[in-house]
Amino acid sequence: MELRLTGKRAFVSGSTQGIGFAIAQSLLEAGAEVVINGRDGGRIDDAANALRDSVPGAVVSGVPADFADAEQVDSLIDALGPVDILVNNVGLFGVAPFAEVSDADWQRYFEVNVMSGVRLSRGLLPAMLEARWGRIIFISSESGVNVPADMVHYGFTKAAVLAVSNGLAKLTRGTEVTVNTILGGPTYSDGVAEAVRHIARAQSIDEDVLKASIIAGNATTLLGRFIEPSEIAHLAAYLASPASSATNGAALRADGGVLTGLL
């Protein structure tokens, strides 16, 4: 399938590694110009160079911002310029007992996981509507539908992302702007991989053995393994393309079959 993204400009939040990096790579491969993002300028430069190495001729740049800081997000939007494709990917992830998650932690998760997409969409959607073409993609999680008991704070934010995306889609009526959400499942992102390596070292277990045991403990997965970031990215690239013009206001699952009910 030809995705026809040549001439389109995309911004992917939280894209120096993991799912965001994979999405940036897929968009570049489809011909888009991509602006990546992270908190650290050095890591942005490293990621941009890696993308140029993997996609010859890629047009990629970066803008730093900490999405826990509203002023930095406002500055980022001012510096971005026109954007045809917005991928709201940045997010915090962590396991913690409900009783031990402080008000400050709840607020931090909300600021980064939810308000990042709210602020970026508020800043970039009006120009898309005026141009009558654009794509906004939220990266949510199956945890926003089936909230884990040890990640209530995280699942809450991913459920909120679904609500924001659904509401924004209703503002696009009669245009070629679409707003959709991807529900990812257990993905072997850089952050997850590092956590698994840390636990494996601490318990003197082989990393692959630990990976397999984690998946074996998830009784509902049909995939039977961790999802690769590129598998999320392929769906994001499709949603960013003109080929997805009839898909709007949708929550699309790339969860490996973890969710057992219909959305």
Secondary structure, DSSP 8 states (H G I E B T S, - for coil): -----TT-EEEESS-SSHHHHHHHHHHHHTT-EEEEEES-HHHHHHHHHHHHHHSTT--EEEEE--TT-HHHHHHHHHHH---SEEEE---------GGG--HHHHHHHHIIIIIHHHHHHHHHHHHHHHHTEEEEEEEEEGGGTS--TT-HHHHHHHHHHHHHHHHHHGGGTTSEEEEEEEEE-SB--HHHHHHHHHHHHHTT--HHHHHHHHHHT-TT-SS-S-B-HHHHHHHHHHHHSGGGTT--S-EEEESTT---S--
